[in-house]
Amino acid sequence: MAPPPSSSLPLTTRLMEIAKTLQFAWFVGHLTLLFCSFRYCLSYLTFNYYSKWAQFSYRTAFLAAAGTYGIVVFKAYRARLKAGQRQQNALMPLLTDENVQYLVMALVWLFSRQIGLAILPFTIYSIFHVATYTRTNLIPTFQAPPAGDAQGASPNRAAAKSPLADTIGRFVKEYYDTSMGAVALLEVLLWFRLLASAFTFAKSSWILLVVYTVFLRARYAQSSFVQNSVRQLTQRIDALVANQGTPPAARQAWGSVKNLVGQAADATDISRYMGPAPGQAPKKAQ
């Protein structure tokens, strides 16, 4: 992230400077996503998930998600072009970038039928993005320069001196891994939710299942959290199915699902179709 303006500048100037950046637009997008997700969850809990406000909140949340991930993808692509990479060489790494994958899924959910579970992973990501931006940018921007420091303290020192910034930092450090594990579990459970819809032949359910399978396959290849969630969930279901009281039909159905997942994983293995870019690692979703 770009550093906030110097604390030696007037507050109005600092706010104007920070508001001009794409990074601030990214923050506003995540903040909008949080507000809309909260509003949609209220509608969902009161069984009004198809009300006008609920539909508006749901669509706006994914519109905000598409905007935030679009900003990150745009900045990454521009940086690669400035680094002198050819357009083809700059484009291929983007296809394996997690931010591109989440951008695509945000657009898919934006124009698809409502599925409440789909909004939760984006919401959890936004909580940490908003918290981190608040700690590293907003708090230093609003803090006045320390007495006797005409040049203003550095942003890192300013944030470090803020009790609120310390609290946010501890929250992010303590709950990040747990939350990412929850995101991975939600993404896996969402696949089963789409599979159930496909078996009931809901509108466009099979197309949505195929698109999401490709997305989840890419996540599985890049995220240890998703790998752990898949492994743990598979072990639990295997244990349940192995129970003597389990009907043979249920065992056969679970075997068919595992076979389908295995075939889908092989068919959507991106590394089979393109080699990884030299020295490139998957980008963390932002």
C-alpha positions in Angstrom: 0.0 0.0 0.0 1.1 3.6 -0.7 2.0 5.5 2.5 -0.5 8.2 3.7 0.4 11.9 3.3 2.8 13.5 5.7 1.3 14.4 9.0 3.0 17.8 8.7 0.4 18.8 6.1 -3.0 20.4 7.1 -5.7 17.8 7.8 -7.8 19.0 4.8 -4.8 18.6 2.5 -4.1 15.2 3.8 -7.7 14.1 3.3 -7.7 15.5 -0.3 -4.5 13.7 -1.1 -5.7 10.4 0.2 -9.0 10.7 -1.6 -7.4 11.1 -5.0 -5.8 7.7 -4.9 -7.1 4.5 -6.5 -6.3 2.9 -3.2 -8.9 5.0 -1.5 -11.4 3.9 -4.1 -10.4 0.3 -3.3 -11.1 1.0 0.4 -14.5 2.6 -0.3 -15.4 -0.4 -2.4 -14.6 -2.8 0.4 -16.5 -0.6 2.9 -19.5 -0.5 0.6 -19.4 -4.3 0.3 -19.4 -4.6 4.1 -22.4 -2.3 4.6 -24.3 -4.0 1.8 -23.5 -7.5 3.1 -24.6 -6.5 6.6 -27.9 -5.2 5.2 -28.4 -8.3 3.1 -27.7 -10.5 6.1 -30.4 -8.7 8.0 -32.9 -9.4 5.2 -31.8 -13.0 5.1 -32.3 -13.5 8.8 -35.8 -12.1 8.6 -36.6 -14.2 5.5 -36.9 -11.2 3.3 -34.0 -12.1 1.0 -36.0 -11.3 -2.1 -37.2 -7.9 -1.0 -36.2 -4.8 -3.0 -33.7 -3.8 -0.4 -32.3 -7.3 -0.1 -31.8 -7.5 -3.9 -30.3 -4.0 -4.0 -27.9 -4.8 -1.2 -26.9 -8.2 -2.8 -26.2 -6.7 -6.2 -24.4 -3.7 -4.9 -22.2 -5.8 -2.7 -20.9 -7.7 -5.7 -20.7 -4.6 -7.8 -18.4 -3.2 -5.1 -16.5 -6.4 -5.1 -16.0 -6.3 -8.8 -14.8 -2.7 -8.5 -12.3 -3.4 -5.8 -10.7 -6.4 -7.5 -10.8 -4.6 -10.8 -8.7 -1.9 -9.3 -6.1 -4.4 -8.0 -6.0 -6.2 -11.4 -5.7 -2.9 -13.3 -2.8 -1.8 -11.1 -1.1 -5.2 -11.4 -1.4 -5.2 -15.2 -0.2 -1.6 -15.5 2.8 -2.4 -13.3 3.7 -5.4 -15.5 3.5 -3.2 -18.6 5.7 -0.5 -17.0 8.2 -3.2 -16.2 8.6 -3.8 -19.9 6.8 -7.1 -20.2 5.1 -7.7 -23.6 1.3 -7.7 -23.6 1.1 -11.5 -24.0 3.7 -12.1 -21.2 1.9 -9.6 -19.0 -1.5 -11.2 -19.6 -0.7 -14.8 -18.9 0.3 -14.4 -15.3 -2.9 -12.5 -14.6 -4.9 -15.5 -15.5 -3.4 -17.3 -12.5 -3.8 -14.3 -10.2 -6.2 -14.8 -7.4 -7.5 -11.3 -7.8 -8.5 -12.0 -11.4 -10.3 -15.1 -10.2 -12.2 -13.2 -7.6 -13.0 -10.5 -10.1 -14.5 -13.0 -12.4 -16.5 -14.6 -9.7 -17.8 -11.3 -8.4 -19.1 -10.6 -11.9 -20.6 -14.0 -12.2 -22.5 -13.6 -8.9 -23.5 -10.1 -9.8 -25.4 -11.3 -12.9 -26.5 -14.7 -11.5 -29.5 -15.6 -9.2 -29.0 -14.8 -5.6 -27.1 -17.3 -3.4 -26.6 -16.0 0.1 -23.6 -18.2 0.8 -21.7 -16.6 -2.0 -21.4 -13.2 -0.4 -19.8 -14.4 2.9 -16.2 -15.1 1.6 -16.0 -11.6 0.0 -17.3 -10.1 3.2 -14.6 -11.8 5.4 -11.9 -10.6 3.0 -13.3 -7.0 3.1 -13.3 -7.0 6.9 -9.5 -7.5 6.9 -8.9 -5.1 4.0 -10.9 -2.3 5.7 -9.1 -3.0 9.0 -5.7 -3.0 7.4 -6.3 0.2 5.4 -7.7 1.9 8.5 -4.7 1.0 10.5 -2.0 1.9 7.9 -3.6 4.8 6.1 -6.6 6.4 7.8 -5.4 6.6 11.4 -2.0 8.1 10.4 -3.8 10.6 8.1 -6.1 11.8 10.9 -3.4 12.0 13.5 -1.9 15.3 14.2 1.9 15.6 14.1 3.6 15.1 17.4 4.5 18.2 19.3 8.0 19.4 18.4 8.1 17.4 15.2 7.8 20.0 12.5 8.3 17.4 9.7 5.7 15.1 11.1 6.2 11.5 12.2 6.5 8.7 9.7 3.2 6.8 9.0 4.5 3.7 10.6 5.5 5.5 13.8 2.2 7.3 13.9 0.2 4.1 13.5 2.4 2.4 16.1 1.6 5.2 18.6 -2.2 4.8 18.2 -4.0 2.5 20.6 -6.7 1.9 18.0 -4.1 0.9 15.4 -2.5 -1.5 17.9 -5.9 -3.1 18.6 -6.6 -3.5 14.9 -3.1 -4.9 14.3 -3.7 -7.5 17.1 -7.1 -8.4 15.7 -5.7 -9.0 12.2 -2.7 -11.0 13.5 -4.8 -13.1 15.8 -7.8 -13.9 13.6 -6.4 -13.8 10.0 -5.5 -17.5 9.7 -8.7 -18.7 11.3 -10.8 -16.4 9.1 -9.0 -17.6 5.9 -9.8 -21.1 7.0 -13.4 -20.1 7.3 -13.4 -18.5 3.9 -11.9 -21.7 2.4 -14.6 -23.9 4.1 -17.4 -21.6 2.9 -16.0 -21.8 -0.7 -16.0 -25.6 -0.5 -19.5 -25.7 1.0 -20.7 -23.3 -1.7 -19.7 -25.9 -4.3 -21.9 -28.5 -2.6 -24.7 -25.9 -2.5 -24.4 -25.4 -6.3 -24.2 -29.2 -6.8 -27.5 -29.6 -5.0 -29.0 -26.9 -7.2 -27.8 -28.6 -10.3 -29.4 -31.9 -9.2 -32.7 -30.0 -8.9 -32.2 -28.5 -12.4 -32.5 -24.9 -11.2 -32.1 -22.3 -13.9 -28.5 -22.1 -15.3 -27.3 -24.2 -12.3 -25.1 -26.5 -14.3 -23.4 -23.6 -16.1 -22.8 -21.9 -12.7 -21.5 -25.2 -11.3 -19.0 -25.6 -14.1 -17.7 -22.0 -13.7 -17.4 -22.3 -10.0 -15.7 -25.6 -10.2 -13.0 -24.0 -12.4 -12.7 -21.2 -9.8 -12.5 -23.6 -6.8 -10.0 -25.8 -8.7 -7.7 -22.7 -9.1 -8.2 -21.8 -5.4 -7.3 -25.4 -4.4 -4.1 -25.2 -6.5 -3.0 -21.9 -4.9 -4.4 -21.9 -1.3 -3.3 -24.2 1.5 -6.4 -23.1 3.4 -8.6 -24.6 0.7 -6.5 -27.8 0.5 -6.9 -28.3 4.3 -10.6 -27.6 4.1 -11.1 -30.1 1.3 -9.0 -32.7 3.1 -10.8 -32.3 6.4 -14.3 -32.3 4.9 -13.5 -35.4 2.8 -12.2 -37.2 5.9 -15.3 -36.4 7.9 -17.7 -37.5 5.1 -15.6 -40.7 4.6 -16.0 -41.5 8.3 -19.7 -40.9 8.2 -20.2 -43.0 5.0 -18.1 -45.8 6.5 -20.5 -46.2 9.3 -22.3 -49.5 9.2 -25.7 -47.8 9.4 -25.1 -45.8 6.3 -27.4 -46.9 3.4 -25.6 -48.4 0.4 -27.3 -45.7 -1.8 -25.6 -43.0 0.2 -22.2 -44.6 -0.1 -22.7 -45.0 -3.8 -23.8 -41.3 -4.1 -20.7 -40.1 -2.2 -18.5 -42.3 -4.3 -20.0 -40.7 -7.4 -19.5 -37.2 -6.0 -15.8 -38.0 -5.2 -15.3 -39.4 -8.7 -17.0 -36.3 -10.3 -14.8 -34.0 -8.2 -11.6 -35.9 -9.2 -12.5 -35.7 -12.9 -13.3 -32.0 -12.6 -10.0 -31.4 -10.8 -8.0 -33.1 -13.6 -9.9 -31.3 -16.4 -9.4 -27.8 -14.8 -5.8 -28.1 -13.8 -4.4 -24.9 -15.3 -0.8 -26.2 -15.2 -1.7 -28.7 -17.8 -2.4 -26.0 -20.3 0.1 -23.3 -19.4 3.4 -23.3 -17.6 3.8 -21.1 -14.6 5.6 -17.8 -15.3 9.2 -17.8 -14.2 9.6 -16.3 -10.7 5.9 -15.6 -10.4 4.0 -16.6 -7.3 0.2 -16.5 -7.0 -1.0 -13.1 -5.8 -2.9 -12.8 -2.5 -6.5 -11.7 -2.9 -6.8 -8.0 -2.1 
